[in-house]
Amino acid sequence: MRTQTIDENRRCPKCGLAENQINAGYNRSGTQRCVCKFCRHKYTLNGKTRAYSEEKRRRAIKAYHSGMSGRGVGKLEGIGKGTVYNWIRKNDR
């Protein structure tokens, strides 16, 4: 059964209410999900980011422009080759 909690940290991002926020399980990364009983909007508390650091991006782009292949850069940095190519395409615009 879902539990109803009144906590100021749990505030619906859509309607702004802090009352009637209930637990709705967990997402894939293990972070608590909530549902607003008023507007039925589902949201995550303190979501985790999966972004790579800007330093890693700069190193990958620099290695690619120095003559290394996109696949080689991906193996060196531990990231996917598609991500490397997307960064390069975005950087060259």
Summary of the structure (lengths in Angstrom):
residues: 93
radius of gyration: 20.4
end to end distance: 52.0
largest distance: 58.3
contacts: 213
relative contact order: 0.12
helix: 33%
strand: 17%
